[in-house]
Amino acid sequence: MRSIHLEDEQVGMPKYSVVVPFHNEEENVTVLYSRVKQVMEQVGERFELVFVDDGSLDRTCILLEEIAAVDSRVLVVQLRRNFGQTSALAAGFDNASGEFILAMDGDLQHDPNDIPAFIGKLNEGYDVVSGWRESRIDNLILRRIPSRCANWLMARLSGVSIHDFGTTFKTYRREVIKRIPLYGEMHRFIPALASWFGASICEIPIRNVNRVQGRSHYGIGRTFRVLFDLLTIRFLLRYMSRPMHLFGRLGMLAILAGSIMAAIVLAIKLGNPHLAVMNIHEPVFVTGGVLIVSGIQLMALGLLGELQVRHYFTNESPSSYNVKRMVRLVPVNKG
């Protein structure tokens, strides 16, 4: 047997792909592999494990390659630097070949024993199955309260009624996840984006396990970045394919308001030719002019957005990550 790049040979198509991003998780790599492999072998279907090293600075990648050297079901995708969790997941999804794709964290806070429950829901016909940390054990002030507020906002703004957008522990049909572009912190909004494509979504309770080894990569600052992405998602869900409907509407309102102000000033001037209108009504006149110019700019922005949408739907979008190499063990036929 030999360890080679994926491009050198092709392997059989698995039914399930388990995608796990790692960043400085050397203490958890081997244990997670052993537990996930055990659960997937009990499922009884062909599977693969896609492990993504997101620019780790410790021995994570070395351990992953050692695992890939003895198990042909493991594909290691090594990124050139730390691109972030969303990009690491995107790299895993792009290189997964299973009909169903399961995603989970590499810190052992997701229990692999929950995987059969996800698979059961997929077999019922759902396109996306999202985990719900119903009984969270995180810090109340720094994690649980901000997370609950963010999840409430996400559910209201996205129209997808689930309780836990933040967990990575989700399962997808291949044809659904392949259509969703991922960047920024967008992995947590996959159910919302999938709903835009008409996917059926459900939620199941999962166990929330304390991190035993390693250091958490999450902090309160992450919550604020998520809120900014939430505004983006709100825009994408409502106006992704028709930005002119938003910017054109705002532009027309601005032009209308500015025109009314200008007309009022003009009417006053025509009614009192000797009145120094600019001395009295200069703020109204200037405001009206600014509104008209702003309205024209908004409409131009809407047209540019329409051109960008056309470009998006007619061209392949660039990826948000860069792969250094991929390693998988391929059996050498004897005889």
Phi, psi and omega in degrees: 000153180215152179265123185222174174286151183299326185295339185290328184215161177244143179247170181297157183277120178279162175277324182239139172240125177256114183258125181227115173275141179235140171217107181055057182237041184300332181287340188249347188302305186295318181295316181297315179303314182298318183288317179295317179300317181298315181294316183291327176294328178288334177297324173089011177243159178297136182215166173223155177245117180256105182258122183252120175268110185268065176066039180294146179257356179257209184268015182304309184295322179299315179295321178297318180292326176295322177293315180297334181288345182239357182221110182290350178276358182256127173247126178255123176249113182259120178273154186289334178205182178280104181267348182104162187297319181297314180293324178296318176296319179300319178297319178294315180298318183294331183256002176278144184241005182283158175291324176241139183239122178254136179238139178206163179282161181260016184257009179067015174275352172255127183275116179302338179294348176278348185303315179303329178293321176297314181298322178300318179291323176297320179292340175283349176114000179287150180269326180226129176240120185252139177281149180231112177283080187296321179243090184278147181241016181283174175300130186298312187283314188276337186237308189289314181294310176301321180294319180295319178296315181295318179295323178297316179296317180300316181297319181290316185282330182270338182079008178258116188272076172233161188268338190222092177281335192286332185290141176282341187289092182216163179228142186223151166283142185305315185293340179278309185291333180291342182268355187256117177285137183239132176197171181060233175248030191288349183298330181286346181259010182305316178302321179294315179293322179295325179296329178297329179273002178088019181285148175271134189231140173221172185226139177231146177293141176231160177283140177251111187255140176292141173294127181267318183231156179085179184243138180293143178258010182255149178206176182296330180298331179296327181298319181292323177296323179295320180298322177294318177295331179298320177298321178297316180298318179302318179293316183297319183294325184265328189228017184302320183259003180210062182298335180296333179294332177272302185290326177294320179296313178296320179297317179295320178296318179295316179296318180297313179297317179295321180294321178297316178298316179295322180295321179298314179298319179297318180296320178297318180294317180293326179284336179225080186303330184267001181280134178279082186300319185295330179288329185265317187246026181302317179300320180294318181296314181294318179298317179299317179297318179297319180297319180296313179296318179298321179298318177297319179295320178296319179293323176294322177297321177297320178295318177297321177297320178297321177296321179294320177299316178299318178295320181297317184278353180244358180225153179285129181284142177290153180279160182262017182214170178223121184275132175278312176194164176231138184231133174210142178280130179239123180297139176265123181294134179261150175109000000 
